[in-house]
Amino acid sequence: MKTIATPQSERRWQAVLARDTKADGRFVFAVNTTGIYCRPSCRVRHARRENVQFFDSPDAAEAAGFRPCKRCQPDRIHPDQQRAQRIVEACRILAASEMPLTLNAIASQVAMSPWHFHRLFKSVTGLTPKAWQQALRAGRVRSALHGGETVTRAMLDAGFQTGSSFYHQADTALGMTAQQYRRGAPDLTVDYTVAPCVLGLCLVARSARGICAVLLGEDENRLRDELAQLFPHATRLDADAAFNQQVAQVIGCIDHPQLACELPLDIRGTAFQQRVWQALRAIPPGETLSYQALAQRLGQPGASRAVASACAANRLALVIPCHRVVRSSGALAGYRWGTERKAMLLARESKSKEE
């Protein structure tokens, strides 16, 4: 049977030549001379192109008279998919459990050894099972407190067994005590100052924990309004002179991007957002990464939109360099403080790297 070359078939052939595992499940290829069909990633010796044809599914290949390869078993669920399904099932079990589960308990429920399960869970979700459960409980606490529940009821409903473990973890996850969070943080005090920089104006704010906001703009009143939206119930005060040194260090990131900001930070966000922000801080000055590549680096290749949302939620410009993330095409895409500033920051970093 003579094969007909099409743009799609040629792309598929390139995937077969590369043994691209990402193409598994999208199609299968069959060899006319052997009567066998395989996954794109199959390690068998490549056949001649004129003897290969492609099918959208194993059923279609078998309907055409081909039989499955015994080596790559294209008619069965891919082992990687089987393992991923176990992690999905584990997440469902953890989400449905009212109480925290031990590593041994959850591993046994998905028929895996604790060591293998822990390793696979972290590679798929980016978090350990313990950290995943902590993030899940923190999310339940936030929802309950937003809904007006008492702190005690929110603690019990979220699965915390003791008050000490709850207050320790809730304080870290919420950025404040649970009582403050429930009341809208009326006891929170935020000091801030606005200073000029090459990008216009820069507002730097700090809480008792550390730098909690770095905002860029052209109008001082608008920057103050933005700070008020971020901390609507907090007491906002003009910072004292001693704070100016920290402000200078933040602004110095513009002129000297190779210098890391060593100031204490008050970073507030969901577990996923904090993972994204941590990955952003690992991108060297003068380099960029696409949203897709960053999602893959986090072990969640399908989460590029969630990565973009986490970048947009960043309130610490320069310190958390979300300007170093671009589209796959290289286009700058959006930036909370304007694409012109993004272009200027990247240009300055690129020049600094060359020097």
TIMARRO-104548 format. One line per 8 residues: for each residue x, y, z of N, C-alpha, C. Coordinates in Angstrom, 3 decimals, decimal comma. Layout:
BEGIN
X/Y/Z/X/Y/Z/X/Y/Z; ...;
//
This chain:
BEGIN
0,850/-1,193/0,000/0,000/0,000/0,000/0,884/1,241/0,000; 0,660/2,116/-0,939/1,469/3,325/-1,058/0,979/4,376/-0,072; 1,897/4,981/0,664/1,523/6,014/1,623/1,375/7,352/0,923; 0,474/8,176/1,430/0,234/9,503/0,874/0,767/10,527/1,859; 1,702/11,342/1,379/2,321/12,341/2,260/1,403/13,541/2,429; 1,149/13,903/3,671/0,369/15,096/4,008/1,133/15,826/5,106; 0,836/17,113/5,320/1,520/17,823/6,420/1,368/17,110/7,759; 0,164/16,571/8,020/-0,048/15,876/9,291/0,773/14,593/9,360;
0,783/13,828/8,257/1,528/12,567/8,279/3,030/12,814/8,425; 3,530/13,902/7,836/4,947/14,207/7,964/5,306/14,627/9,387; 4,391/15,370/10,030/4,630/15,727/11,438/4,658/14,466/12,295; 3,749/13,541/11,985/3,704/12,296/12,748/4,960/11,461/12,501; 5,448/11,465/11,283/6,666/10,725/10,974/7,855/11,290/11,737; 7,929/12,609/11,842/9,000/13,231/12,608/8,913/12,840/14,077; 7,684/12,712/14,590/7,498/12,286/15,986/7,966/10,847/16,174; 7,714/9,993/15,166/8,165/8,602/15,232/9,684/8,541/15,205;
10,298/9,320/14,312/11,758/9,330/14,230/12,381/9,797/15,542; 11,721/10,746/16,209/12,237/11,267/17,480/11,826/10,412/18,665; 10,980/9,407/18,393/10,417/8,578/19,466/9,835/9,472/20,564; 9,003/10,392/20,149/8,444/11,420/21,023/7,349/10,832/21,913; 7,611/10,744/23,201/6,617/10,183/24,128/5,373/11,060/24,234; 5,524/12,371/23,920/4,369/13,264/23,981/3,328/12,926/22,923; 3,761/12,225/21,879/2,830/11,861/20,806/2,059/10,590/21,118; 2,499/9,845/22,136/1,778/8,623/22,512/0,349/8,954/22,901;
-0,580/8,161/22,378/-1,989/8,394/22,667/-2,678/9,267/21,630; -1,874/9,969/20,815/-2,462/10,827/19,789/-2,672/10,062/18,482; -1,801/9,093/18,229/-1,914/8,275/17,028/-1,033/7,045/17,188; -1,152/6,105/16,271/-0,252/4,960/16,198/0,252/4,862/14,763; 1,385/4,196/14,584/1,875/3,989/13,221/1,969/2,492/12,951; 1,716/2,111/11,710/1,734/0,707/11,319/2,725/0,500/10,186; 3,355/-0,679/10,194/4,335/-1,027/9,168/3,718/-2,080/8,259; 3,602/-1,741/6,976/2,927/-2,623/6,025/3,633/-3,961/5,874;
4,960/-3,960/5,966/5,717/-5,192/5,706/5,656/-6,189/6,862; 5,353/-5,709/8,064/5,284/-6,611/9,220/3,862/-6,849/9,699; 2,954/-5,934/9,334/1,570/-6,057/9,790/1,389/-5,676/11,245; 2,338/-4,910/11,812/2,310/-4,543/13,233/2,162/-3,031/13,377; 1,421/-2,600/14,400/1,337/-1,163/14,696/1,917/-0,880/16,079; 2,444/0,342/16,245/3,185/0,695/17,466/2,822/2,096/17,951; 3,280/2,383/19,168/3,244/3,755/19,673/4,337/4,569/18,966; 4,182/5,901/18,896/5,247/6,729/18,310/6,585/6,578/19,031;
6,558/6,294/20,337/7,796/6,222/21,118/8,428/4,829/21,125; 7,856/3,888/20,386/8,355/2,516/20,412/9,831/2,479/20,024; 10,612/1,634/20,702/12,055/1,583/20,502/12,466/0,633/19,383; 11,537/0,073/18,633/11,893/-0,838/17,549/12,654/-0,084/16,459; 13,363/-0,834/15,645/14,110/-0,235/14,541/13,143/0,403/13,547; 13,468/1,587/13,094/12,573/2,312/12,198/12,463/1,620/10,838; 11,234/1,566/10,345/10,982/1,018/9,014/11,192/2,106/7,964; 11,161/1,730/6,710/11,233/2,716/5,642/9,954/3,547/5,636;
10,120/4,811/5,303/8,959/5,716/5,337/7,843/5,233/4,422; 8,200/4,683/3,257/7,150/4,279/2,307/6,344/3,087/2,795; 6,839/2,399/3,845/6,115/1,248/4,384/5,293/1,578/5,624; 5,267/2,861/5,996/4,596/3,274/7,236/3,327/4,066/6,928; 2,283/3,764/7,676/1,068/4,572/7,627/0,579/4,834/9,037; -0,288/5,833/9,180/-0,703/6,292/10,505/-2,205/6,117/10,714; -2,565/5,865/11,977/-3,969/5,731/12,354/-4,216/6,546/13,614; -5,422/7,060/13,729/-5,751/7,905/14,876/-5,884/7,113/16,169;
-6,137/5,798/16,065/-6,345/4,998/17,279/-5,962/3,550/17,017; -5,719/2,784/18,081/-5,450/1,353/17,922/-6,604/0,623/17,243; -7,834/0,994/17,558/-8,993/0,341/16,931/-8,969/0,502/15,420; -8,592/1,706/14,964/-8,538/1,954/13,526/-7,446/1,115/12,875; -6,318/0,956/13,567/-5,229/0,143/13,019/-5,629/-1,323/12,945; -6,302/-1,813/13,974/-6,730/-3,208/13,974/-7,824/-3,453/12,956; -8,694/-2,464/12,742/-9,732/-2,596/11,726/-9,123/-2,711/10,328; -7,907/-2,148/10,164/-7,215/-2,213/8,877/-6,380/-3,482/8,744;
-6,419/-4,353/9,772/-5,743/-5,638/9,690/-4,399/-5,727/10,379; -4,011/-4,692/11,132/-2,729/-4,714/11,827/-2,904/-5,238/13,252; -1,836/-5,814/13,800/-1,876/-6,334/15,170/-0,915/-5,517/16,046; -1,188/-5,446/17,357/-0,374/-4,593/18,235/1,021/-5,141/18,469; 1,952/-4,236/18,622/3,342/-4,585/18,947/3,399/-5,150/20,366; 4,128/-6,247/20,540/4,235/-6,855/21,856/5,202/-6,091/22,757; 6,029/-5,266/22,138/7,024/-4,537/22,914/6,434/-3,297/23,572; 5,788/-2,431/22,775/5,259/-1,178/23,340/3,790/-1,270/23,723;
3,111/-2,361/23,328/1,712/-2,619/23,704/0,821/-1,377/23,507; 0,678/-0,945/22,266/-0,103/0,270/21,998/-1,596/0,132/22,245; -2,063/-1,099/22,413/-3,493/-1,318/22,665/-3,828/-1,240/24,149; -2,835/-1,004/24,976/-3,059/-0,916/26,414/-2,764/0,496/26,908; -3,211/0,793/28,121/-2,947/2,106/28,716/-1,456/2,239/28,956; -0,906/3,374/28,573/0,530/3,611/28,736/0,881/3,571/30,223; 2,013/2,953/30,572/2,405/2,891/31,994/2,447/4,255/32,673; 2,927/5,288/31,952/2,958/6,629/32,541/1,551/7,114/32,854;
0,613/6,799/31,957/-0,771/7,198/32,188/-1,375/6,428/33,350; -1,007/5,151/33,454/-1,490/4,347/34,577/-1,020/4,944/35,903; 0,262/5,340/35,932/0,798/5,925/37,163/0,136/7,268/37,466; -0,081/8,068/36,425/-0,737/9,360/36,621/-2,160/9,173/37,141; -2,841/8,131/36,639/-4,199/7,865/37,104/-4,203/7,484/38,586; -3,159/6,819/39,030/-3,075/6,476/40,452/-2,924/7,743/41,303; -2,167/8,705/40,807/-1,996/9,950/41,546/-3,299/10,732/41,560; -4,014/10,737/40,435/-5,325/11,395/40,389/-6,260/10,755/41,415;
-6,242/9,421/41,465/-7,086/8,720/42,435/-6,660/9,046/43,864; -5,344/9,149/44,089/-4,850/9,497/45,426/-5,323/10,886/45,827; -5,305/11,827/44,892/-5,779/13,190/45,190/-7,262/13,185/45,542; -8,013/12,364/44,848/-9,450/12,261/45,160/-9,660/11,708/46,565; -8,874/10,687/46,917/-8,985/10,096/48,258/-8,614/11,120/49,319; -7,541/11,861/49,087/-7,106/12,867/50,053/-8,148/13,976/50,186; -8,737/14,392/49,064/-9,732/15,468/49,096/-11,001/15,027/49,812; -11,312/13,736/49,715/-12,545/13,228/50,341/-12,367/12,900/51,817;
-11,105/12,797/52,269/-10,847/12,418/53,654/-11,030/13,614/54,591; -11,740/13,396/55,669/-11,952/14,454/56,659/-10,738/14,635/57,552; -9,893/13,620/57,625/-8,712/13,675/58,484/-7,458/13,448/57,628; -6,312/13,982/58,041/-5,067/13,757/57,299/-4,730/12,267/57,239; -4,178/11,841/56,115/-3,788/10,451/55,935/-2,271/10,349/55,931; -1,757/9,282/56,521/-0,310/9,061/56,521/0,136/8,608/55,138; 1,428/8,710/54,905/1,982/8,280/53,620/1,695/6,806/53,379; 1,878/5,981/54,395/1,634/4,546/54,242/0,173/4,260/53,928;
-0,726/4,992/54,567/-2,150/4,744/54,378/-2,594/5,052/52,955; -2,174/6,215/52,430/-2,620/6,587/51,092/-1,920/5,743/50,033; -0,653/5,382/50,263/0,076/4,554/49,298/-0,565/3,178/49,169; -1,001/2,615/50,283/-1,617/1,290/50,248/-2,951/1,315/49,502; -3,653/2,437/49,570/-4,949/2,533/48,901/-4,829/2,602/47,388; -3,661/2,988/46,888/-3,452/2,999/45,440/-2,461/1,919/45,019; -2,229/0,961/45,912/-1,402/-0,217/45,631/0,008/0,140/45,175; 0,681/0,994/45,934/2,053/1,375/45,631/2,871/1,356/46,915;
4,166/1,215/46,770/5,021/1,300/47,944/5,103/2,764/48,382; 5,248/3,034/49,678/5,304/4,426/50,152/6,394/5,238/49,468; 7,585/4,652/49,292/8,695/5,390/48,677/8,372/5,756/47,237; 7,891/4,776/46,467/7,570/5,020/45,060/6,413/6,013/44,941; 5,408/5,868/45,792/4,266/6,770/45,738/4,692/8,204/46,050; 5,513/8,385/47,085/5,974/9,728/47,467/6,728/10,380/46,305; 7,608/9,627/45,672/8,411/10,140/44,562/7,522/10,499/43,371; 6,586/9,615/43,033/5,713/9,850/41,884/4,737/10,993/42,164;
4,192/11,058/43,359/3,245/12,114/43,714/3,896/13,486/43,565; 5,123/13,614/44,040/5,807/14,901/43,953/6,140/15,252/42,511; 6,509/14,244/41,693/6,853/14,526/40,300/5,635/14,972/39,499; 4,443/14,475/39,867/3,219/14,822/39,135/2,618/16,130/39,630; 2,540/16,304/40,950/1,860/17,478/41,512/2,805/18,614/41,872; 4,091/18,301/42,037/5,035/19,325/42,466/5,093/19,492/43,974; 4,267/18,747/44,697/4,228/18,830/46,156/4,332/17,430/46,740; 4,822/17,330/47,954/4,793/16,060/48,652/3,356/15,802/49,101;
2,994/14,549/49,383/1,637/14,285/49,873/1,291/15,099/51,123; 2,272/15,285/52,018/2,026/16,063/53,232/1,757/17,520/52,893; 2,585/18,109/52,019/2,398/19,506/51,634/1,088/19,692/50,870; 0,713/18,696/50,067/-0,536/18,770/49,313/-1,717/18,802/50,280; -1,682/17,966/51,303/-2,765/17,954/52,287/-2,805/19,264/53,077; -1,631/19,817/53,396/-1,595/21,094/54,105/-2,211/22,206/53,260; -1,876/22,221/51,965/-2,439/23,230/51,067/-3,948/23,056/50,939; -4,390/21,807/50,897/-5,822/21,527/50,798/-6,550/22,031/52,040;
-5,989/21,770/53,216/-6,629/22,217/54,452/-6,615/23,740/54,565; -5,517/24,362/54,112/-5,449/25,825/54,145/-6,524/26,433/53,251; -6,753/25,811/52,101/-7,810/26,293/51,213/-9,186/26,158/51,852; -9,398/25,067/52,577/-10,677/24,877/53,272/-10,864/25,930/54,361; -9,767/26,250/55,055/-9,839/27,277/56,101/-10,220/28,621/55,493; -9,552/29,004/54,393/-9,859/30,284/53,747/-11,324/30,361/53,339; -11,828/29,284/52,724/-13,226/29,277/52,280/-14,182/29,398/53,462; -13,888/28,667/54,544/-14,765/28,695/55,710/-14,763/30,069/56,376;
-13,579/30,673/56,506/-13,494/31,986/57,138/-14,164/33,052/56,284; -14,009/32,936/54,958/-14,705/33,861/54,063/-16,220/33,732/54,220; -16,662/32,504/54,517/-18,091/32,258/54,667/-18,641/32,635/56,024; -17,783/33,140/56,894/-18,257/33,602/58,194/-18,183/32,585/59,308; -17,588/31,426/59,052/-17,479/30,415/60,098/-16,542/30,889/61,213; -16,753/30,353/62,398/-15,838/30,648/63,496/-14,506/29,974/63,219; -13,459/30,452/63,872/-12,135/29,867/63,667/-12,121/28,403/64,093; -12,763/28,101/65,224/-12,780/26,717/65,718/-13,473/25,795/64,729;
-14,633/26,218/64,219/-15,362/25,396/63,267/-14,566/25,233/61,975; -13,933/26,307/61,503/-13,118/26,231/60,282/-11,965/25,266/60,479; -11,362/25,286/61,690/-10,249/24,402/61,992/-10,691/22,945/61,946; -11,799/22,633/62,603/-12,271/21,250/62,674/-12,731/20,749/61,313; -13,468/21,582/60,577/-13,971/21,169/59,267/-12,842/20,956/58,260; -11,730/21,663/58,443/-10,606/21,524/57,518/-9,754/20,295/57,827; -10,005/19,652/58,968/-9,276/18,427/59,289/-8,106/18,595/60,221; -7,964/19,782/60,835/-6,888/19,970/61,807/-7,285/19,287/63,114;
-6,370/18,517/63,666/-6,692/17,737/64,863/-6,389/18,484/66,158; -5,409/19,380/66,115/-5,047/20,127/67,313/-4,968/21,607/66,998; -5,186/22,426/68,003/-5,113/23,865/67,805/-3,714/24,340/67,471; -2,686/23,710/68,069/-1,322/24,165/67,823/-0,915/23,954/66,368; -1,240/22,768/65,806/-0,889/22,518/64,404/-1,670/23,446/63,488; -2,916/23,726/63,852/-3,729/24,629/63,026/-3,135/26,031/63,005; -2,841/26,584/64,161/-2,373/27,969/64,199/-1,001/28,125/63,555; -0,165/27,098/63,684/1,146/27,180/63,046/1,005/27,178/61,520;
0,226/26,247/60,990/0,087/26,132/59,541/-0,781/27,236/58,962; -1,841/27,607/59,675/-2,728/28,650/59,168/-2,012/29,980/59,105; -1,178/30,253/60,093/-0,450/31,519/60,098/0,477/31,616/58,895; 1,108/30,490/58,533/1,997/30,472/57,372/1,206/30,603/56,081; 0,094/29,898/55,978/-0,679/29,891/54,741/-1,449/31,186/54,513; -1,955/31,789/55,594/-2,786/32,978/55,450/-1,986/34,270/55,513; -0,768/34,190/56,050/0,040/35,406/56,181/-0,324/36,213/57,404; -1,187/35,680/58,228/-1,635/36,365/59,437/-2,369/35,328/60,280;
-2,808/35,716/61,454/-3,561/34,778/62,274/-4,940/34,557/61,656; -5,551/33,429/62,016/-6,872/33,128/61,467/-7,905/34,171/61,884; -7,807/34,684/63,113/-8,738/35,713/63,575/-8,602/36,981/62,738; -7,358/37,360/62,446/-7,144/38,537/61,599/-7,728/38,312/60,217; -7,499/37,124/59,662/-7,997/36,825/58,317/-9,520/36,889/58,291; -10,164/36,348/59,314/-11,621/36,325/59,366/-12,192/37,738/59,448; -11,488/38,634/60,173/-11,986/40,000/60,336/-11,508/40,932/59,222; -10,798/40,372/58,232/-10,310/41,206/57,145/-9,012/41,901/57,481;
-8,244/41,353/58,404/-6,928/41,871/58,792/-6,958/43,317/59,276; -7,855/43,668/60,213/-7,889/45,051/60,684/-6,687/45,415/61,543; -5,982/44,408/62,102/-4,852/44,676/62,973/-3,538/44,768/62,206; -3,594/44,569/60,895/-2,387/44,588/60,087/-1,955/46,027/59,806; -0,677/46,281/59,991/-0,118/47,601/59,688/0,864/47,465/58,538; 0,714/48,316/57,548/1,574/48,300/56,367/2,239/49,666/56,233; 3,564/49,676/56,317/4,322/50,903/56,064/4,700/50,946/54,593; 4,697/52,111/54,002/5,043/52,194/52,586/5,672/53,539/52,264;
6,339/53,554/51,124/6,894/54,798/50,604/6,904/54,714/49,089; 6,897/55,874/48,433/6,927/55,946/46,975/8,199/56,678/46,570; 8,954/56,091/45,675/10,218/56,686/45,246/10,325/56,642/43,728; 11,034/57,597/43,125/11,222/57,589/41,675/12,238/56,543/41,245; 12,079/56,027/40,036/13,026/55,084/39,458/12,975/55,234/37,943; 13,804/54,522/37,232/13,853/54,664/35,776/12,572/54,168/35,113; 11,765/53,418/35,842/10,501/52,915/35,300/9,331/53,809/35,664; 9,589/54,941/36,299/8,528/55,844/36,738/8,570/56,009/38,237;
7,519/55,512/38,903/7,466/55,528/40,361/7,389/54,108/40,884; 7,939/53,902/42,058/7,935/52,574/42,665/7,438/52,703/44,102; 6,354/52,015/44,403/5,838/51,971/45,771/6,309/50,675/46,408; 6,944/50,789/47,548/7,412/49,628/48,295/6,716/49,628/49,649; 6,107/48,516/49,991/5,387/48,400/51,260/5,907/47,210/52,046; 5,833/47,331/53,363/6,276/46,230/54,221/5,279/46,039/55,357; 5,169/44,783/55,782/4,407/44,444/56,981/5,409/44,037/58,052; 4,919/43,542/59,148/5,828/43,097/60,203/6,666/41,910/59,744;
6,202/41,196/58,717/6,903/40,017/58,219/7,975/40,348/57,192; 7,814/41,447/56,485/8,775/41,789/55,446/8,117/42,562/54,312; 8,823/42,702/53,188/8,295/43,421/52,028/7,066/42,683/51,508; 5,947/43,364/51,442/4,694/42,708/51,059/4,139/43,219/49,730; 4,698/44,317/49,199/4,234/44,828/47,906/5,307/45,707/47,282; 5,500/45,526/45,971/6,349/46,408/45,173/5,546/46,703/43,915; 5,084/47,937/43,792/4,179/48,322/42,711/4,824/49,393/41,842; 4,588/49,332/40,554/5,157/50,287/39,602/4,049/51,120/38,965;
4,340/52,364/38,662/3,341/53,215/38,027/3,884/54,596/37,722; 2,968/55,485/37,320/3,335/56,863/36,985/2,702/57,878/37,926; 1,608/57,451/38,580/0,846/58,362/39,418/0,869/57,877/40,864; 1,317/58,733/41,766/1,454/58,322/43,163/0,110/57,984/43,791; -0,921/58,734/43,467/-2,245/58,466/44,049/-2,781/57,113/43,589; -2,543/56,781/42,325/-3,005/55,489/41,827/-2,261/54,341/42,509; -0,997/54,545/42,776/-0,238/53,521/43,484/-0,771/53,337/44,906; -1,129/54,437/45,546/-1,709/54,343/46,889/-3,049/53,609/46,841;
-3,840/53,894/45,796/-5,136/53,222/45,646/-4,942/51,720/45,425; -3,923/51,365/44,638/-3,654/49,945/44,390/-3,252/49,243/45,675; -2,448/49,911/46,491/-2,062/49,336/47,785/-3,288/49,148/48,668; -4,196/50,122/48,638/-5,423/50,030/49,442/-6,286/48,863/48,993; -6,286/48,554/47,698/-7,055/47,414/47,201/-6,431/46,095/47,639; -5,108/46,058/47,709/-4,429/44,828/48,143/-4,615/44,571/49,631; -4,643/45,639/50,430/-4,788/45,519/51,884/-5,902/46,458/52,345; -7,151/46,134/52,014/-8,269/47,061/52,256/-8,549/47,364/53,722;
-8,233/46,447/54,618/-8,568/46,641/56,034/-7,343/46,965/56,887; -6,197/47,058/56,264/-4,973/47,306/57,026/-4,790/48,796/57,295; -4,037/49,079/58,327/-3,633/50,468/58,600/-2,391/50,760/57,764; -2,489/51,756/56,896/-1,388/52,077/55,975/-0,709/53,363/56,438; 0,583/53,281/56,690/1,329/54,418/57,232/2,515/54,751/56,341; 2,870/56,032/56,274/4,085/56,434/55,574/5,293/55,878/56,329; 6,211/55,282/55,606/7,360/54,651/56,230/8,327/55,693/56,773; 9,124/55,275/57,761/10,123/56,180/58,332/11,395/56,172/57,480;
12,344/57,010/57,849/13,574/57,163/57,068/14,387/55,872/57,016; 14,308/55,083/58,081/15,087/53,843/58,120/14,666/52,859/57,032; 13,440/53,002/56,554/12,921/52,105/55,526/13,511/52,440/54,152; 14,019/53,655/54,001/14,523/54,093/52,701/15,664/53,216/52,195; 16,459/52,667/53,116/17,562/51,803/52,707/17,043/50,537/52,038; 15,960/49,971/52,579/15,362/48,785/51,963/14,732/49,134/50,626; 14,114/50,312/50,546/13,530/50,756/49,287/14,615/50,884/48,224; 15,754/51,455/48,606/16,867/51,620/47,672/17,366/50,265/47,172;
17,333/49,263/48,037/17,780/47,929/47,632/16,824/47,326/46,612; 15,525/47,540/46,813/14,538/47,034/45,855/14,715/47,719/44,507; 14,819/49,037/44,511/14,971/49,786/43,265/16,307/49,442/42,600; 17,291/49,081/43,402/18,587/48,697/42,856/18,516/47,462/41,971; 17,441/46,668/42,125/17,262/45,488/41,273/17,103/45,878/39,810; 16,669/47,113/39,569/16,495/47,573/38,193/17,848/47,816/37,548; 18,720/48,540/38,248/20,028/48,875/37,692/21,035/47,733/37,818; 20,852/46,882/38,805/21,781/45,772/39,016/20,980/44,476/39,200;
20,367/43,970/38,117/19,482/42,794/38,228/20,183/41,528/38,672; 21,515/41,493/38,545/22,245/40,298/38,961/22,321/40,166/40,475; 21,992/41,243/41,199/22,017/41,211/42,657/20,682/40,699/43,187; 20,724/39,647/43,958/19,495/39,076/44,514/18,999/39,929/45,675; 17,697/40,011/45,807/17,100/40,757/46,905/17,126/39,882/48,163; 17,870/40,304/49,148/18,040/39,517/50,371/17,133/40,000/51,500; 16,197/40,882/51,195/15,311/41,421/52,222/14,285/40,371/52,654; 13,818/40,437/53,898/12,731/39,534/54,309/11,463/39,862/53,523;
10,772/38,820/53,079/9,596/39,006/52,236/8,353/38,467/52,926; 7,241/39,114/52,677/5,935/38,651/53,140/5,157/38,254/51,891; 5,307/36,994/51,486/4,704/36,500/50,243/3,443/35,737/50,583; 2,320/36,184/50,042/1,025/35,573/50,356/0,387/35,060/49,083; -0,031/33,816/49,109/-0,679/33,232/47,941/-0,994/31,776/48,188; -1,641/31,159/47,218/-1,950/29,740/47,326/-0,671/28,933/47,182; -0,758/27,641/47,463/0,414/26,778/47,348/0,950/26,783/45,920; 0,040/26,749/44,934/0,486/26,744/43,540/1,143/28,069/43,173;
0,533/29,181/43,579/1,121/30,486/43,285/2,520/30,602/43,866; 2,712/30,131/45,072/4,025/30,237/45,703/5,050/29,371/44,983; 4,619/28,235/44,441/5,533/27,408/43,655/5,946/28,135/42,385; 4,981/28,790/41,741/5,287/29,553/40,523/6,248/30,688/40,843; 5,964/31,422/41,914/6,808/32,571/42,270/8,218/32,122/42,637; 8,328/30,976/43,290/9,650/30,449/43,618/10,409/30,090/42,348; 9,707/29,500/41,368/10,344/29,156/40,100/10,753/30,406/39,335; 9,964/31,477/39,445/10,310/32,729/38,780/11,621/33,288/39,323;
11,815/33,192/40,600/13,025/33,727/41,221/14,260/32,913/40,851; 14,036/31,723/40,275/15,162/30,884/39,856/15,599/31,179/38,420; 14,840/32,012/37,685/15,220/32,362/36,314/16,319/33,418/36,381; 17,475/33,165/35,811/18,585/34,125/35,896/18,263/35,418/35,153; 18,797/36,551/35,594/18,625/37,813/34,889/19,159/37,706/33,461; 18,457/38,322/32,524/18,875/38,271/31,130/18,329/37,079/30,380; 17,598/36,193/31,069/16,996/35,028/30,427/15,486/35,081/30,585; 14,787/34,409/29,685/13,325/34,348/29,743/12,880/32,895/29,632;
11,641/32,676/29,996/11,052/31,342/29,945/9,604/31,507/29,507; 9,105/30,595/28,698/7,702/30,674/28,283/6,803/30,142/29,399; 5,525/30,515/29,340/4,568/30,027/30,328/4,516/28,499/30,274; 4,543/27,948/29,061/4,497/26,498/28,904/5,722/25,834/29,512; 6,898/26,414/29,245/8,132/25,839/29,785/8,156/25,908/31,308; 7,627/27,002/31,859/7,589/27,134/33,312/6,637/26,103/33,906; 5,507/25,872/33,240/4,564/24,858/33,708/5,216/23,471/33,681; 5,986/23,188/32,628/6,681/21,901/32,551/7,729/21,780/33,650;
8,399/22,883/33,943/9,406/22,873/35,000/8,773/22,546/36,349; 7,508/22,934/36,521/6,793/22,652/37,759/6,214/21,246/37,776; 6,375/20,513/36,649/5,831/19,172/36,568/4,363/19,134/36,211; 3,815/20,265/35,714/2,415/20,331/35,320/2,306/20,990/33,945; 2,655/20,245/32,874/2,701/20,828/31,526/1,379/21,392/31,032; 0,276/20,960/31,613/-1,018/21,469/31,175/-1,484/22,694/31,935; -0,629/23,256/32,788/-1,044/24,353/33,668/-0,506/25,710/33,222; -0,276/25,905/31,916/0,301/27,178/31,461/-0,620/28,361/31,767;
-1,921/28,168/31,671/-2,846/29,261/31,998/-2,816/29,579/33,483; -2,731/28,552/34,293/-2,649/28,774/35,745/-1,343/29,478/36,099; -0,283/29,165/35,376/0,998/29,841/35,583/0,863/31,319/35,235; 0,192/31,608/34,107/-0,015/33,001/33,702/-0,834/33,756/34,750; -1,836/33,097/35,316/-2,661/33,734/36,352/-1,835/34,016/37,604; -0,953/33,087/37,963/-0,098/33,293/39,125/0,861/34,455/38,894; 1,359/34,588/37,666/2,237/35,726/37,334/1,457/37,035/37,469; 0,214/37,029/36,999/-0,610/38,236/37,063/-0,960/38,608/38,496;
-0,984/37,615/39,402/-1,325/37,871/40,805/-0,125/38,338/41,618; 1,051/38,332/41,029/2,256/38,760/41,732/2,157/40,231/42,133; 2,418/40,522/43,384/2,369/41,900/43,870/3,753/42,415/44,255; 4,789/41,637/43,926/6,161/42,024/44,262/6,977/42,168/42,978; 6,735/43,256/42,243/7,492/43,497/41,022/8,983/43,524/41,316; 9,767/43,083/40,361/11,231/43,067/40,447/11,726/41,973/41,396; 11,198/41,929/42,608/11,630/40,930/43,587/11,232/39,532/43,114; 10,006/39,384/42,650/9,557/38,169/41,976/9,458/38,528/40,498;
10,446/38,157/39,693/10,574/38,676/38,318/9,628/38,032/37,308; 8,344/38,325/37,433/7,379/37,765/36,491/7,559/38,344/35,086; 8,352/39,410/34,961/8,608/39,979/33,634/9,491/39,064/32,793; 10,102/38,049/33,400/10,972/37,140/32,649/10,217/35,991/32,001; 8,887/36,007/32,071/8,079/34,977/31,425/7,421/35,579/30,192; 7,557/34,902/29,063/7,029/35,388/27,788/6,215/34,275/27,129; 5,589/34,604/26,017/4,865/33,591/25,262/5,853/32,668/24,540; 5,354/31,523/24,092/6,211/30,563/23,396/6,816/31,167/22,142;
6,093/32,109/21,520/6,580/32,766/20,307/7,674/33,786/20,612; 7,860/34,115/21,888/8,816/35,138/22,269/8,174/36,493/22,512; 6,882/36,615/22,180/6,158/37,866/22,421/6,069/38,125/23,913; 6,029/39,419/24,275/6,074/39,777/25,690/4,796/39,440/26,442; 3,666/39,390/25,756/2,372/39,128/26,398/2,062/40,218/27,419; 1,181/39,930/28,334/0,763/40,940/29,300/1,741/41,081/30,455; 1,623/42,189/31,126/2,429/42,455/32,323/1,609/43,388/33,193; 1,526/43,064/34,454/0,665/43,821/35,366/0,967/45,308/35,348;
2,228/45,648/35,113/2,624/47,063/35,137/2,982/47,600/33,756; 2,462/46,939/32,705/2,627/47,447/31,346/3,729/46,753/30,567; 3,451/46,428/29,304/4,430/45,722/28,474/5,649/46,592/28,163; 5,476/47,927/28,161/6,634/48,795/27,921/7,654/48,648/29,042; 7,180/48,596/30,278/8,095/48,388/31,410/8,734/47,001/31,324; 7,941/46,032/30,911/8,472/44,677/30,769/9,613/44,659/29,754; 9,391/45,315/28,612/10,425/45,373/27,578/11,667/46,099/28,087; 11,465/47,168/28,839/12,592/47,930/29,363/13,392/47,097/30,374;
12,696/46,377/31,237/13,381/45,544/32,226/14,204/44,455/31,544; 13,612/43,794/30,549/14,326/42,723/29,861/15,528/43,272/29,094; 15,359/44,452/28,494/16,466/45,064/27,754/17,616/45,406/28,689; 17,306/45,965/29,859/18,343/46,334/30,827/19,048/45,079/31,357; 18,286/44,010/31,589/18,886/42,781/32,086/19,784/42,144/31,030; 19,322/42,186/29,776/20,112/41,621/28,689/21,431/42,390/28,530; 21,349/43,703/28,615/22,559/44,538/28,500/23,494/44,276/29,662; 22,942/44,155/30,865/23,763/43,886/32,053/24,465/42,546/31,935;
23,790/41,559/31,352/24,369/40,227/31,184/25,547/40,275/30,207; 25,400/41,065/29,134/26,464/41,174/28,138/27,708/41,845/28,723; 27,469/42,799/29,627/28,598/43,517/30,240/29,331/42,635/31,240;
//
